[in-house]
Amino acid sequence: MAKIHIGKYEGSIYQEGDGWTGALSLGFGPDGKRKRLKRKGKTKTEVKDKLKDAVEDLDKGVKPDHKYLVRDAVNDFLTAFAKTGRSPETNKVYRSLADHQLIPFLGRIRLKELTADDVEKWLNGRTQHLTSSSLGIVHGLLKRSIRRAARHDKVARNVADLVDTPEGKPARKSRSLTLEQANAVLAEAAKPKHRLGAYVILAIVTGLRTEELRKLTWSAVDLDAATVYVLRAERHNDETKTPLSRRGLGIAQLGVDALRALKARQAAEKLKAGDAYEDHDRLFCNERGAPYSAQQVRYHFRKVLDAAGLNGAEWAPRELRHTFVSLMSDHGVPVEKISVLVGHKNTKITETIYRHQIRPEIRDGAEHMNDIFGSKVNKSA
């Protein structure tokens, strides 16, 4: 048995079974019993290094729980995050990324034993499966989880902070329907057989966000004035992301017609369902009044596009908003006006998000010179 001193603590390292055990005396507890700190390893050096780390944590006030895993830290963070008043959509995204992209790979590792190499290997292994944006979110989720654990003295340092987020797979670029395609989709969406035809029409003629449309209520619609009043609820207390997220928008006549037909159909369905009808005042709901989920909206949206001659699986509902911006820009509406219509606080956001849909207003100087003088200089003179 070898006597050792680590910091102000005295102890010993001795052979036990196939390995070695180190123990430091921490004095006596209030009950009069001796308190000891133990670590095990295959060699004396390994045990001594573990004891040094333990003493360092002890001096910093860290109380590592060797049963506390990475998944525990992530789950504790998500539980606390859900109580901060963030939108349910954000909580859902974080939980999905944690359950599918983080916990299956790092969750069983003891938080105290997690290394920067572990984090780097995990992130690199996800680059072919996640976009750069999603990688940034899930890496940030791990960093915030460990940061919270450190505040609760579960770990001394945040190893996830030591690793840079790698580039992920390229994200699919959003597109917009051409005028011809938009006309075909609008004509198809107007047919009574489509459950969410009015949703598609309203998305194209107003440029509303998908979450704004799904949450839209009849009390926010004035069909006589052809106006819809939009509140983009970002948090549980109904605060909005920007002042323009709370705005009134005019509705084109084909949108008004679609909503009148929808209202009449819902009235008939409500009468038929009787007491079984769930009245949430939503525009877009099933036959019994229950609001549609984002997944259900995508299903019905794709059915409309398929029937219009497009491959619905290649399109997303958000691209109807891109279509609105594109059609407005092609029709000569200035970006300042488009920015107001889509609820952005400035044109920079509009130009950044919809750069492929906005017609360029300033051409390169070389283009103008070519227009003025021609692309070739006359050398005959």
N, C-alpha and C positions, 0 to 999 in steps of 0.2 A: 504494500500500500504506500503510495507516494503522497507526501504532504504538499499542498500548493497554497499560494496566496494570489488572489485576484482582487485588485483594488483593496478595499478594507475588509474583505471577507477571507476567511481561512477554511480550507477544506482538504479533500483527498481524492485521488483517482485510484481505482482498484479494478482488477479483472473480475468479470462476472459473466459466466456462460461463455459464449463465443466472442464476446466483445469487452468493452470497458465501460465503467460507470464513474461519473464524477459527481461529488456532492459538496456543496458549500453550506456552511453554517450561517444562518441569518438571525441567530439569537433565539429568543423565546417569545411566544405569543402571550396574549392576555390570560390565556388559560394555563400558562405555565409549561406548555408543551414546546419542545424544540422545533424550530422552523428550519427546513433544509430545502435547498434548491438542487435538483438532480438533472443530469443530462447523460444520455447514453450514446455510444458510437462504436465503430469498429476498431479505432486506434486511439491512443492517448491524445495525440495531437487534435484529432477531430473532436474529442470530448472537451478538451481545454478551450478550443475555439468556440464551441457552443456555450460553455460557461462564461466566456468573456462577453459574448453577445448578450447573454441573459443578464449579466451584471450591468452592462451598458443600458439595457432596457429598464432595469430596476432603478438605476440612478436617474433616468429620465422620467420615471413615474409610469412607464408603460407596464401594463399587466397583461402580457400575452396569454391567450387561451389557446392551448394546443389543439383543442377540438374545434376551434373557430376556423371555418373554411372560407375560401373565396366566395362560394355561393352564398354563405351566410352574410358576408359583407354586402354583396350585391342586393340580396333580398331585403336586408335591413335598410339600405339606402332607398330602394324603390318604395318600401312601405312608408318611410318618412317623406319621400318626395310626393307621394300621392296625397299627403295631407297639407301640402303647401298651396292648394288652390289652383294648380295647373289644369289645363284642359284634359278631359278624358282621353282625347286623341293622342296627346303627347305621352300620357301614362301608358297607353296601349302600345305605342311604338317602342318605348323603352322596355316594356315587359317582353314584347316579342323578340327584340334583339337580344335581351339577356337570356331568354329561354332557348333560343335557337343558335345564337352566334357566340355566346360568352360562356355560360355555365357548362354546357356539354364539354368544353375544351379545358377550362381552368377551374371549374367549380369544385372539384374534389381536392384541390391542392390546399394545404394549410396556409392561411394568409401569411403567417409568420415566415413560411418557407418559400413563398412566391418570389421569384427573381426577375430581374429585367430581361434576362434571356428567355424565360418562360413567356413573358408578355410579347417580346419581339417575335418569337417563333409562332405564337398564336396569331398575331396580326398578319405576318407574312403568309400564313396558311389560309387566311381569309381573303386575300387580295383578288383571287380568281372568282370569288363568290359574291363580294359586296362592292358597291361603288365607293368612290373616295368619300363621298358625303356620308354614307352609312358607316364606313370604317371610322370616320372621325367621330360620329355619334357614339358608337359602341366603345371606342377607346376612351372617349370622354366619360362614358358611363362607368367604366372600370376605375378611372382616376378619381372620380367623385365618390365612388363607393369606398375606395381605400382611404381617401381623405377624411371621410366621415368616421371610418373605423379608427383612424389615427387620433381624431378628436376625442374618441371614447377610449383612448389608451389601449387599443387592441394591437397596434403595430407602431413601430417607431418611425418608419419612413415609407414614402409612397414610390415604389419601384416603377409604377406605370408612368410616372412623370419623367422618367429617365429615357423613355423610348419615344422616337418620332413616329407619327402615323404614316404608314406607307401609302402610295397611290393604289387605288382600287381599280376595278374594271370600269371601262367607260360607261357612263350613263346613257340611256337611250334619249336622243334629242327629241324634244316635243315638236310636234308638227301642227299645221293648221289645215283645215279643209279649204280647197279652192272654192271659188264662187259657184262653179258648176256642181261640185260635190255637195256644198252646203245646200244648194237648191234641191238636190235629190234627197238629202237627209231630211230637210224640212217638209218636203212633200210626203215622204214616208211616215215621218213622226206624227203628222196630222191625222193619220188613219186611226179610227177608234180601236183597232185591235191591239195597239201598243199601250201597255200599261204606263210607261213613262215617256210617252210621246211629248207631253206638255213640258216635261223636264228638259228634254233635248232642245225643244224649240226655245224655251226661256233662256237656256244656257247660251245659245247662239245669238239671240237678239238682245241680251242684256249684259253678257260677259261676267255674270256672277260666278263666284267661286263654287266649287263642288260642295263644300261644307255649308256655304250660305244657302244654296238651293235645297239641300237635304233638310235643313232646319227651318225653312221658310214656312210661315203660318198664314192662314187666310186673313187674320186680323192685320197683317202687314201689307195686304194687297187692296188697292182701291181700283176695281175694274172700271168704274165710271170715269175716273180720272186717268186711267191707263198708267198707273204708278205703283211701284213696289217699294216699300220702305225696308231697308236692309240693316240688320244688326249682326255684325260678325262677332259672336260671343267667343272670346279667347279664354276666358276664365269663368269660374263658377259664379262670380258676382256680376257677370254680364258686362264687365269692362270691355272696351274694344281695343284692338291693337293700335289703331290710329283713328283720329277724328273722322277720316273719310270712310272708315269701316262702318260707320253709322250714317247712311245716306239714302236719299230718295232717287229712284231711277224711273224714267219713262219706259213704257213697254210698247213695242211696235204692235200694230194691229193684229198680225198673225199670232203674236203671243197672247194678246187679250182674248182672241177667239179660242185659242187652245185652252186657256184657263177657264173660260165660261163653260166649255164642253166638259172639262175635268170636274168643275164644281157640280154640274148637273149629274154626272155619273156618280160622284161621291154621295150626293144626296140620296140617290136611288139605293146605293149600297148600304148606307146608314139605315135607311128604312127597312131594308131586307134583313139586316143583321140584328136589329132591335137592341135589346139590352147587352148583347155580346159585342157591340161596337165600342172600340176604344177611341174616344174623341180627344185627340191631341191637338186639334186645329191645324194639323200639318197638310200642306198641299200634296205632298208625295208620300203615300202610305198604301198599305195593302187593302184588301176588300173589307177587313175588319178594323181598319183605322190605325194599325200598328205602323210606326215609322219604318222606313227602309234603312237598312245598313248600307255602308259604302259598297260592300260586296254585292248586295242585291241590286244596287243602282248600276254597277258595272255589268251585271248579267243582262238586265233589261236594255241598257244602253247599247250593248253589242248586238242584241237582237234587232234593234232599229237599223243599225249600220249594215248588218248582214242583209236585211231586206232591201236596203237602199243600193245594194250592189257593191258595198265596200266590205273588206274583211274586218269585222268588228274586233277580233282578237288582236289586231295590230294597232288599235286606237284606245285611248283612255279618255274618260269623261272630262278631265281637266283641259284636254286639247280643244274643247268647244270654246273655252275662254280664249285660248290662243287664236281660234278662228275669228272670234268677235274682234280682237285687236287687229288682226290681219285685214279683215274686211273694212274696218274703220279707216285704217291707214291707207289702204288701196283707194278708198273713196275720197281721200284728201283731207281727212280729219287730222288736225295737228296733234302732235304727241302730248302737248299740254292738256288738251281736252280729253284725250284717251286716258291719260293718267288719272284725271278726276273721275271718269266713268268707271274705271276698274278699281277705284278706291285706294290708290297709292298716294303717299304723302308728297312725292316729288317725281319728276320725270326720269331721274336717274334710275330709280327702281324699275320703272316701266321699260326703259331702254335696255336695261341689263337682262331682265327676265324674258322680254319679248323682242330681243334684238333681231331674231330671224323673221319676225312678223312686221316690224316697223320699217317702212320705206325710208331709205337714206335721204336726208334733207340737205346734206352738204357733201358734194362730190370732191374727190381729190383734185388738186390743182392741175395735175397732168391731164385729167380727163377734159377739163375745160380748155386747156391749151390745144389738145387734139381736135376739139370741136371747132376752135377758132382758126387754127392754122392748118389742120389736117395732120394725119399721123406721119406724113413724110414731107421733108423739106424739098422744095423744087430746086434742083441743082443745075438746071439748064441756064440760069442767069449768069 
